[in-house]
Amino acid sequence: MSLPNYLDRLREKIAVWMKRHYRLRQRQLKVVRLEDRRLPDASFALVGDILTVEAFDGATEAVDVSFDANSNEFQLELSSGTWLSENPGPLDPAVSLNGNVLTVALPSLSELQIHGSGTPIHITDSGSAFSIGQLTITGAADVVLDSANDIDSISIEADSLTLHDSDDLEISTLQVTDSVNLSVAGTLTNSVDAQIEVGGHASFEASSIVLGQHAADHVNLSSLSVTATESVEIDVDSAVELTGSSNAGELTLSSEGSIQLADTATLTVHGNTDLTADEIDVRGEFHSGSLTFSFRRTCTHS
């Protein structure tokens, strides 16, 4: 290439570059308002008839679980915020979303899991009674499910619990820092490896109660009252005090520590009462058809 040709091409490239640079300098930056978006405040996943709700971000303080018996639909309503599906792809045909309300069109659930995170949430129920195989709740403040639902088994970690059940109920886990009020129409039992810890008062009402009878379970109840038309059998791995009013057909209560009947407590057993502990101290009002005490150290009856 001759020198004149080379210089002509170089001049053309410089001219193109200067023209492009001039255009870039003429452009002005603009501030563009983005579309307003709300981040989800809780998420859910439905696999078959197993519903899991979780990832509460603190924007919502409560979740209400309701059931419409006419349409066979569960509804989970957040006190505020919105739901997000964790299932990939389109929503399950049984699921619909309307802001803070999640609707699941199923007559029953084999399992419902509610996992709180961050600030503990309040969990309530409303509407018609519903049927759930396994109910699992973690990270809850107070749980109030008093619609006489049909729940087979519970695993609950909360600050307090009130639960009414329409038939038999099995406890898998019960970790409650404050009080528990369980009312069961049938038999109240626990699984073979259940972990039951109640920091406050535990009130159990059922046709019959059988707790702590397995080698692998653990039952820690500091304050207790029971109501049963039939028998009550409870083996506690801690000292226990009977407070309030208790009534049973028969009572078998065993403690690895002491058993106390508080001054203001009333215990009425229509059949036999069998108490086994290191120390037994009966100070309140006590009525029993017959009595068996098995104590390792001392027994006081005032």
C-alpha positions in Angstrom: 0.0 0.0 0.0 1.3 3.4 -1.0 1.8 6.1 1.6 -1.0 8.3 0.2 -3.5 5.5 0.3 -2.5 4.6 3.9 -2.9 8.3 5.0 -6.3 8.5 3.4 -7.6 5.4 5.3 -6.1 6.7 8.6 -8.0 10.1 8.0 -11.3 8.2 7.4 -10.9 6.1 10.7 -10.1 9.3 12.7 -13.1 11.0 11.2 -15.4 8.1 12.1 -14.0 8.0 15.7 -14.5 11.7 16.2 -18.0 11.6 14.9 -19.0 8.8 17.3 -17.3 10.5 20.2 -19.2 13.7 19.5 -22.5 11.8 19.5 -21.7 10.2 22.9 -20.9 13.6 24.4 -24.3 14.9 23.2 -26.2 12.2 25.1 -27.7 13.3 28.5 -28.2 11.0 31.4 -31.8 10.6 32.6 -33.2 9.3 35.9 -35.8 6.7 35.3 -38.3 5.7 38.0 -38.5 1.9 38.3 -41.7 0.0 38.7 -42.8 -0.3 42.4 -42.5 -3.9 43.6 -43.3 -5.6 46.9 -41.1 -8.4 48.1 -42.9 -11.5 49.4 -43.3 -11.7 53.2 -43.8 -15.5 53.4 -43.4 -18.5 51.1 -45.1 -21.8 50.7 -44.7 -25.1 49.0 -47.4 -27.7 48.3 -46.3 -31.3 47.5 -49.2 -33.6 47.1 -51.2 -32.9 50.2 -48.2 -31.7 52.3 -48.2 -27.9 52.8 -45.2 -26.1 54.1 -45.2 -22.4 54.9 -42.0 -20.5 56.0 -39.6 -17.7 55.4 -41.6 -15.1 57.4 -39.6 -11.9 57.1 -41.1 -10.1 60.1 -43.5 -8.0 58.1 -46.4 -10.2 59.2 -47.1 -10.9 62.9 -49.8 -13.6 62.6 -51.1 -16.4 60.5 -54.7 -17.5 60.7 -55.6 -21.0 59.4 -59.2 -21.5 58.4 -61.2 -24.1 56.6 -64.4 -23.8 54.6 -66.3 -27.1 54.8 -68.7 -26.1 52.0 -66.0 -25.6 49.4 -63.3 -27.9 51.1 -60.7 -25.2 51.1 -58.0 -24.2 53.5 -57.1 -20.6 53.8 -53.9 -19.2 55.4 -54.2 -15.5 55.9 -51.2 -13.3 56.9 -51.9 -10.3 59.1 -49.9 -8.3 56.5 -47.7 -8.9 53.6 -47.9 -11.3 50.6 -47.2 -14.9 49.7 -44.6 -16.4 47.3 -44.7 -19.9 45.9 -41.5 -22.0 46.3 -42.8 -24.5 43.7 -41.1 -24.0 40.3 -43.3 -23.3 37.3 -47.0 -22.5 37.4 -49.1 -22.8 40.6 -50.6 -26.1 41.6 -54.3 -26.2 40.4 -55.3 -26.6 44.0 -53.6 -23.3 45.0 -54.7 -19.7 44.5 -53.2 -16.5 45.8 -54.9 -13.2 46.6 -52.4 -10.9 48.3 -52.1 -12.0 51.9 -54.5 -15.0 51.5 -53.3 -18.4 50.4 -56.1 -20.8 49.4 -55.5 -24.6 49.1 -58.5 -26.5 47.6 -58.1 -29.8 49.4 -60.5 -31.5 51.9 -57.6 -32.4 54.2 -53.9 -32.3 54.6 -51.6 -35.2 55.5 -49.2 -32.6 56.9 -49.1 -28.9 57.6 -45.7 -27.3 58.5 -45.5 -23.7 59.7 -41.9 -22.6 60.3 -41.5 -19.2 61.8 -38.3 -17.2 61.5 -37.0 -14.0 63.1 -39.8 -12.5 65.2 -42.1 -15.3 66.5 -45.5 -15.3 64.9 -49.0 -15.8 66.3 -50.9 -18.7 64.9 -54.7 -19.0 65.2 -57.6 -20.9 63.5 -61.1 -19.9 62.4 -63.9 -21.2 60.3 -64.9 -24.9 60.3 -62.9 -27.6 62.0 -60.3 -29.1 59.7 -58.4 -32.4 59.4 -54.6 -32.7 59.4 -52.5 -35.8 59.8 -49.3 -34.2 61.2 -49.1 -30.6 62.4 -45.6 -29.2 62.8 -45.1 -25.6 64.1 -41.7 -24.0 64.9 -40.7 -20.4 65.8 -44.2 -19.4 67.1 -45.2 -17.0 69.8 -48.6 -18.2 70.9 -50.5 -20.9 69.1 -54.3 -20.9 69.6 -56.1 -23.7 67.7 -59.4 -24.1 69.6 -61.9 -25.1 66.9 -61.9 -28.8 67.9 -60.0 -29.9 64.7 -59.1 -33.4 63.9 -55.3 -33.6 64.2 -53.5 -37.0 64.5 -50.0 -35.9 65.7 -48.4 -32.6 66.8 -44.8 -31.3 66.9 -44.9 -27.8 68.3 -42.3 -25.3 69.5 -43.9 -22.1 70.8 -44.1 -19.7 73.7 -47.6 -20.9 74.6 -50.1 -23.4 73.2 -53.9 -23.9 73.3 -55.2 -26.7 71.2 -58.5 -28.6 71.1 -58.8 -31.9 69.2 -61.9 -33.9 68.3 -60.4 -37.4 68.8 -57.1 -39.1 69.7 -53.9 -37.0 69.7 -50.2 -38.1 69.8 -47.4 -35.7 70.8 -44.2 -36.0 68.9 -42.6 -32.8 70.2 -43.8 -30.3 72.6 -41.3 -27.5 73.4 -43.2 -24.7 75.1 -41.6 -22.0 77.3 -44.8 -20.9 79.0 -48.2 -22.6 79.4 -49.9 -25.5 77.5 -53.7 -26.2 77.4 -54.5 -29.4 75.5 -58.1 -30.6 75.3 -58.6 -33.9 73.5 -61.9 -35.8 73.1 -60.1 -39.1 72.8 -56.8 -40.4 74.2 -53.7 -38.3 74.6 -50.4 -40.1 74.1 -46.9 -39.5 73.0 -44.6 -41.1 70.4 -41.8 -43.6 71.4 -39.1 -40.9 71.2 -41.2 -37.8 72.1 -39.6 -34.7 73.7 -42.0 -32.9 76.0 -40.8 -29.8 77.8 -43.2 -27.3 79.3 -41.7 -24.3 81.2 -45.0 -23.1 82.7 -48.3 -24.8 83.6 -49.4 -27.8 81.6 -53.1 -28.6 81.5 -54.1 -31.9 79.9 -57.7 -32.9 79.4 -58.8 -36.2 77.6 -60.8 -39.3 78.0 -57.5 -41.0 79.0 -53.9 -39.8 79.2 -50.8 -41.9 78.8 -47.5 -39.9 78.7 -43.8 -40.8 79.3 -44.2 -44.6 79.2 -41.4 -45.2 76.6 -37.8 -45.7 77.3 -36.7 -43.2 74.7 -39.1 -40.4 75.5 -38.5 -37.4 77.7 -41.2 -35.6 79.7 -40.4 -32.5 81.8 -43.4 -30.8 83.4 -42.9 -28.4 86.3 -46.6 -27.6 86.9 -49.5 -29.9 86.0 -53.2 -30.4 86.1 -55.1 -33.3 84.5 -58.8 -34.1 83.7 -59.8 -37.5 82.5 -62.9 -39.6 82.7 -60.8 -42.7 82.6 -57.2 -43.4 83.7 -54.1 -41.1 83.7 -50.6 -42.5 83.5 -47.8 -40.1 83.4 -44.1 -40.7 84.0 -42.2 -37.4 84.5 -38.4 -37.1 84.2 -38.4 -34.1 86.6 -40.0 -32.9 89.8 -43.6 -32.0 89.2 -46.2 -30.0 91.2 -50.0 -30.5 90.8 -51.7 -27.2 90.8 -55.2 -26.0 90.1 -57.9 -28.7 89.9 -57.3 -32.3 88.7 -59.9 -35.0 88.3 -59.4 -38.6 87.0 -60.9 -42.0 87.0 -57.5 -43.5 88.1 -54.1 -41.8 88.5 -50.6 -43.2 88.2 -48.0 -40.5 88.5 -44.3 -41.2 88.7 -41.5 -38.7 89.0 -37.7 -38.9 88.9 -37.7 -36.1 91.5 -40.6 -35.0 93.8 -44.3 -34.9 93.5 -46.1 -32.0 95.3 -49.8 -31.1 95.6 -49.9 -27.4 96.0 -51.6 -25.7 99.0 -54.5 -24.4 96.8 -54.7 -27.5 94.5 -57.5 -30.0 94.4 -57.0 -33.6 93.3 -60.0 -36.0 93.0 -59.4 -39.6 91.9 -62.5 -41.8 91.8 -60.4 -45.1 91.7 -56.9 -45.7 92.8 -54.1 -43.2 93.1 -50.5 -44.5 92.7 -47.7 -41.9 93.3 -44.0 -42.8 92.9 -41.2 -40.3 93.6 -38.2 -39.4 95.7 -40.4 -37.2 97.8 -44.2 -36.8 98.0 -45.7 -33.7 99.6 -49.5 -33.5 99.7 -50.6 -30.1 101.0 -53.8 -29.4 99.0 -57.2 -31.0 99.0 -56.9 -34.7 98.1 -59.7 -37.3 97.5 -59.1 -40.8 96.3 -61.0 -44.1 96.3 -57.8 -45.9 97.3 -54.1 -44.9 97.6 -50.7 -46.3 96.9 -47.6 -44.3 97.7 -44.1 -45.4 96.6 -41.5 -42.9 97.9 -37.8 -43.2 98.1 -37.2 -40.6 100.8 -40.0 -38.8 102.5 -43.8 -38.5 102.4 -45.7 -35.6 103.8 -49.5 -35.4 103.9 -50.9 -32.4 105.7 
